Amino acid sequence: MGRLSTHVLDVSSGKPARGVTIELQRLDASGGRVTVTTTTTNQDGRTDQPLMVGDAFVPGVYELIFHVGAYFRGLGATGAGEFLDVVPLRVTLADKDGHYHVPLVCSPFSYSTYRGS
């Protein structure tokens, strides 16, 4: 059964990032976008439910859009939103039975990601 999940870690505080809005959009062959879901991270920096799971999981090209600028501005972080505001991650999810975990590790000035487990 296919599954897509994520979490967000704030490396500037060394804690999970609570309250980050995440949009998941599917990109079609013509370049159009369809919003699959919009959610917010919980106190553990995770979403309460996977972004897609089971029959809702459809292989394709997606963007996870993380609204980190609003999160850092909410904390009153110096320079928050002046550099990173929205972080889009484009991924291809090819295996209909794959478990894809796409974490975002970020600060007000940098980010990285990887395919987790």
N, C-alpha and C positions, 0 to 999 in steps of 0.2 A: 504494500500500500504506500503510495507516494505521500511525501510530507515536506513542507517548508516551514522552518521556524527561524527565529532570530533572537538576539539579545543585544543590549547596548551597555558598554562599560565606559565609564568616565575616568580616564587615566589621570586627569588633573586632580581628582579627589581620591582616586583609588577605590571607587565605589560603583555599584551598578547605577545606571542613569534612569531615574524614575521620572515618568511623565513625558517621555519623548514620543511625539506623534510619528507614526510610520504609515506610509501609503504603499500599497502594492499595486502596480499597474502591469497589465499584460500588453505587450506590443504585438501588433499583427503585421502581416507581410507588407501591407501598404504604408506602414509607418504610423498607423493610428494607435491610440491607447484606450484601454478600458480599465477603469479602476476596479480591482478585484475586492479589496478591502482597505479600510483605514482603521488603525488601532493605536493604542497608547501603551507604553511600557509600564509595568507594575513596579512595586518596591524592589524587586529583584532584577530590574532592568530587562525583564522578559515580557512577552505578551502572554495573556492568560490562556489563549488558545493558539494552536499553530496558525500561520497565515493561510495555509492550504493543507488539506489532509483528505485522504480517501477519494471519493468520487469528485470532490471539488478540485483535486490536484490534476492539472492538465499540463503536460509537457509544453514547453515553449520558451520564449524570451520574455523576461520580466525586468522591471525596475523596482527595487526597494528604495523608497525615498524617505530619508531620515531628516526630521526637522530639528537639527541639533542647535541651531542658533537660538531658537525660542527657549530651548531647555537651558542653555548657558546664560542667556539674558535673565531668565527666571531666578537663577542662582546669584545674579549680580556679578558674574565673572568679569574680570578686567578684559576689555577687548571683545567681549562676547558678541557674536553676530557681525563683527567688523571684518572678519575674514571668512570663516565657515558659517554658512547659514543653513543651506539645504545640501545634504549629501545624497546623490543618486548613485545606486549601485546596479549596474545592468548585469544580469546573469542569465545563462541558458540552462534550463532544467530539462534534460533530455530523457532521463530514465523514469518512466511512469511509476516505477516501484521504488525509486530512490528516496533516501532521507537526506534532504539538503538543509543544513543549518548554516546561516550566514550572519555571523556576529559583526558588530561594528564596535571598534575600539577607538575612542575619540577624546579630543581636548578642544578648546576653542580654536586651536590653530593647526590641528593635524588629525588624520584618521587612518586606520588600516582595517583590513578585513581578511578573512580566510574562510575556507570551507571547513566548518567544524563537524562534529559528530553528534 
